[in-house]
Amino acid sequence: MRELIEAARSAFAPILARRTARKGTLLVAPGDRSTRLFLVQTGLLRSFHVVEGREVDAHFALEDGVVGAIDSIVFGRESRYGIDALEDTECSTLDWHELERFLDEHPAHERLVRKITQHLYADLVERFEGMLFLSARDRYDHLLARYPGITQRVSLGHIASYLGMTQETLSRVRSGR
């Protein structure tokens, strides 16, 4: 994915904007309408959904990761998701409508967007299947394999939320019980 994101930064340079977000900055609030995608260069962003007053982590975007309020981008509605910075973050932002116009003028770049979309979709399917079919231990092991070092960068509360388990269950998984 790193190569695809680097290619996107180059191909879409004319329509990218630079953004710096300090740790704790809310980039998209639940209920906002947002057409922006965030391409992380350094740092860490997360998307979350609020369920019964509790934040549930949906996605982590580390270096060369992508995140956006996809429900708002695609359907033009208020997003159910929020996006915030878990670390000081440097990213490029890309407005979906500008991307659509740019692709109309430069159709050769559509293949790049398709490849990125395919990777993001495959990641989503893998996460969905993991939540359905993997044990808590296997979900945790998969997270560590996918995001080496994440336990040094993200709180255990966020990791437990992302994995769909309580912090107590995560503690048992980590201790091997």
Secondary structure, DSSP 8 states (H G I E B T S, - for coil): -HHHHHHHHHHTGGGEEEEEE-TT-EEE-TT----EEEEEEES-EEEEEEETTEEEEEEEE-TT-EEE-HHHHHH-S--SEEEEESS-EEEEEEEHHHHHHHHHH-GGGHHHHHHHHHHHHHHHHHHHHHHHHS-HHHHHHHHHHHSTTGGGTS-HHHHHHHHTS-HHHHHHHHHT-
